[in-house]
Amino acid sequence: MQLKDRVAIVTGAGQGIGATVAKAYALEGAKVAVIDLDLAAANRVAAEIIESGGQALGVACDVANREQVEAMAAQVNAAWGRIDILVNNAGITRTAMLNKMTPDQWQQVLAVHLTGAFNCLQAVVGGMIERQYGRIIYVTSTAGVLGTIGQINYSAAKAGILGMTKSTAKELARYNITANAIAPGAATPMTETIRTDERFKDKYLDRIPLGRWAQPEEIAPVFLFFASDASSYVTGQVLAADGGMTIH
Ligand SMILES: NC(=O)c1ccc[n+]([C@@H]2O[C@H](COP(=O)([O-])OP(=O)(O)OC[C@H]3O[C@@H](n4cnc5c(N)ncnc54)[C@H](O)[C@@H]3O)[C@@H](O)[C@H]2O)c1
């Protein structure tokens, strides 16, 4: 068991990649806080983990809301005494061409991805520093590396996460805390339009050398690597699990 007795927080874990990562961590022995805006979804994932013999706690939290994040971290600390692993996975898209994007669409995406990740980082880092151990995992995207049409907000946020990853890694290395980022490609509700809309799907698929969409289960092992001791000498890195889409 690679994460035996570790305590992990996975945000946006009510569905998609986050849910799969939460289950994968629990299978490896971690106690997993399943965090989502949607409490029913978080509780469903936590119940599945518990039914299969794991330990989990569903918590409702909007990562963009500082007070809710502090309360969430306090709840996890009260339940399990510490937090070893943070996966900043919660994310949204608000797609629009840049001349039509509203200030609200711009702000909402930055608030969830950047402010949300920062809120969660600050809520857990004090304990990690005290215990001289931590794993911070950010989720970026090919959009942050290559840019995406109709997603200037999302591309900016995901590029910002690359900077956060590197700063976090440099600042926290002295405390034995690593920070890495994953750029996933996966078949989840978030990517439904590009996977199903006739205007995009073939064009997009043509850009993936492996020639197919990934399942979240194929992405979860990368999250496990960055959470486990197998990556103890790896920090500040970005690993693209994207079927080769970002090969330059
Ligand atoms: N699916 C992909 O191909 C892909 C590609 C690159 C990056 N990503 C990134 O991976 C992460 C997960 O994506 P996914 O495809 O599983 O998404 P998804 O839409 O399937 O799930 C996202 C989850 O986050 C939750 N969430 C949204 N806003 C939140 C908030 N403010 N606070 C707490 N929870 C919130 C949602 O309720 C949902 O359960 C995101 O950061 C996304 O940007 C996904």
The ligand as an SDF file (V2000), in Angstrom:
LIG
                    3D

 44 48  0  0  0  0  0  0  0  0999 V2000
  -11.0700   16.2230  -18.5300 N   0  0  0  0  0  0  0  0  0  0  0  0
   -9.9950   16.6520  -19.1260 C   0  0  0  0  0  0  0  0  0  0  0  0
   -9.6590   16.2400  -20.2410 O   0  0  0  0  0  0  0  0  0  0  0  0
   -9.1120   17.6490  -18.4850 C   0  0  0  0  0  0  0  0  0  0  0  0
   -8.0300   18.0990  -19.2210 C   0  0  0  0  0  0  0  0  0  0  0  0
   -7.1450   18.9820  -18.6360 C   0  0  0  0  0  0  0  0  0  0  0  0
   -7.3570   19.4010  -17.3520 C   0  0  0  0  0  0  0  0  0  0  0  0
   -8.4310   18.9660  -16.6560 N   0  0  0  0  0  0  0  0  0  0  0  0
   -8.5710   19.4540  -15.2950 C   0  0  0  0  0  0  0  0  0  0  0  0
   -8.7650   18.3450  -14.4290 O   0  0  0  0  0  0  0  0  0  0  0  0
   -9.5670   18.7360  -13.3190 C   0  0  0  0  0  0  0  0  0  0  0  0
  -10.7550   17.8120  -13.2090 C   0  0  0  0  0  0  0  0  0  0  0  0
  -11.4630   17.8410  -14.4140 O   0  0  0  0  0  0  0  0  0  0  0  0
  -12.6750   16.8610  -14.7490 P   0  0  0  0  0  0  0  0  0  0  0  0
  -12.6290   16.6730  -16.2120 O   0  0  0  0  0  0  0  0  0  0  0  0
  -12.6600   15.6910  -13.8420 O   0  0  0  0  0  0  0  0  0  0  0  0
  -13.9010   17.8370  -14.3910 O   0  0  0  0  0  0  0  0  0  0  0  0
  -15.4310   17.5420  -14.0240 P   0  0  0  0  0  0  0  0  0  0  0  0
  -16.1980   18.7030  -14.5130 O   0  0  0  0  0  0  0  0  0  0  0  0
  -15.8330   16.1680  -14.4500 O   0  0  0  0  0  0  0  0  0  0  0  0
  -15.4020   17.5740  -12.4100 O   0  0  0  0  0  0  0  0  0  0  0  0
  -15.0350   18.7350  -11.7170 C   0  0  0  0  0  0  0  0  0  0  0  0
  -15.5880   18.6430  -10.3020 C   0  0  0  0  0  0  0  0  0  0  0  0
  -15.1760   19.8380   -9.6200 O   0  0  0  0  0  0  0  0  0  0  0  0
  -16.2710   20.3260   -8.8590 C   0  0  0  0  0  0  0  0  0  0  0  0
  -16.1210   21.7670   -8.6540 N   0  0  0  0  0  0  0  0  0  0  0  0
  -16.3060   22.7550   -9.5590 C   0  0  0  0  0  0  0  0  0  0  0  0
  -16.1220   23.9570   -8.9920 N   0  0  0  0  0  0  0  0  0  0  0  0
  -15.7910   23.7370   -7.6980 C   0  0  0  0  0  0  0  0  0  0  0  0
  -15.4930   24.5700   -6.5980 C   0  0  0  0  0  0  0  0  0  0  0  0
  -15.5150   25.9030   -6.7160 N   0  0  0  0  0  0  0  0  0  0  0  0
  -15.2140   24.0020   -5.3970 N   0  0  0  0  0  0  0  0  0  0  0  0
  -15.2210   22.6550   -5.2680 C   0  0  0  0  0  0  0  0  0  0  0  0
  -15.5140   21.8010   -6.2700 N   0  0  0  0  0  0  0  0  0  0  0  0
  -15.8010   22.3330   -7.4690 C   0  0  0  0  0  0  0  0  0  0  0  0
  -17.4940   19.9810   -9.6850 C   0  0  0  0  0  0  0  0  0  0  0  0
  -18.6700   19.9770   -8.8880 O   0  0  0  0  0  0  0  0  0  0  0  0
  -17.1190   18.6110  -10.2440 C   0  0  0  0  0  0  0  0  0  0  0  0
  -17.5410   17.5710   -9.3840 O   0  0  0  0  0  0  0  0  0  0  0  0
   -9.9250   20.2010  -13.5720 C   0  0  0  0  0  0  0  0  0  0  0  0
   -9.0070   21.0350  -12.8920 O   0  0  0  0  0  0  0  0  0  0  0  0
   -9.7560   20.3490  -15.0590 C   0  0  0  0  0  0  0  0  0  0  0  0
   -9.5210   21.6750  -15.4250 O   0  0  0  0  0  0  0  0  0  0  0  0
   -9.3230   18.1070  -17.1990 C   0  0  0  0  0  0  0  0  0  0  0  0
  1  2  1  0
  2  3  2  0
  2  4  1  0
  4  5  1  0
  4 44  2  0
  5  6  2  0
  6  7  1  0
  7  8  2  0
  8  9  1  0
  8 44  1  0
  9 10  1  0
  9 42  1  0
 10 11  1  0
 11 12  1  0
 11 40  1  0
 12 13  1  0
 13 14  1  0
 14 15  2  0
 14 16  1  0
 14 17  1  0
 17 18  1  0
 18 19  2  0
 18 20  1  0
 18 21  1  0
 21 22  1  0
 22 23  1  0
 23 24  1  0
 23 38  1  0
 24 25  1  0
 25 26  1  0
 25 36  1  0
 26 27  1  0
 26 35  1  0
 27 28  2  0
 28 29  1  0
 29 30  1  0
 29 35  2  0
 30 31  1  0
 30 32  2  0
 32 33  1  0
 33 34  2  0
 34 35  1  0
 36 37  1  0
 36 38  1  0
 38 39  1  0
 40 41  1  0
 40 42  1  0
 42 43  1  0
M  CHG  2   8   1  16  -1
M  END
$$$$
